[in-house]
Amino acid sequence: MEDYGACAIELNLSCPHAKGYGMEVGTDPALVRSIVSGTKDAVSIPVWAKLTPNTHILNEIGRAVEDGGGDAIVAINTLKAMVISPEFARPFLSNRFGGLSGPAVRSVGVRDIYDLYDAVSIPLVGVGGISDWRDAAQYIMAGARAFQVGSAVAKEGPEVFGKINRDLLDFMRDHGYGRISDMVGAAHD
């Protein structure tokens, strides 16, 4: 990926618990293209689009991001999920649905990055359930050029970033990878 420094906009076109935006617009290719294009026209920094796994047309959505001028695709956001309070016989969240994250979504995220790798030419950023080097390597080998860590920080603290990177470097040295780019998409060969 190009080095843009610390500035980029990540459009969340994927929030499963927000009515009228998020996932609701992120599953419509025309709206995605329009939102990405409009954002690109309004800013001078890179625009990344975070996509939902809650669609059967993910590759089409990815192509809409690319067609709209998006600089990268972040995949995936949370899976649409629900918890019910037995004591109150009501959904736990006032909007009823929320997002399932953490290790439970990793396999879906890896598959979605794998699929998007062949569908688009812009960089992919893998996210969802990454808590160690092995998880990160799966996303990279599926086609991600970078990865994000979220839920693992709550469980292990900010030290998890250094641990993942150190262990990933050890793996790379042990298996002859000189840089991350050598691993990107390796599972496709």
Secondary structure by P-SEA (a helix, b strand, c coil): ccccccbbbbbcccccccccccccccccaaaaaaaaaaaaaccccbbbbbbbccccaaaaaaaaaaaacccbbbccccccccccccccccccccccbbbbbcccaaaaaaaaaaaaccccccbbbbbcccccaaaaaaaaaaccccccccccccccccaaaaaaaaaaaaaaaaacccccccccccccc
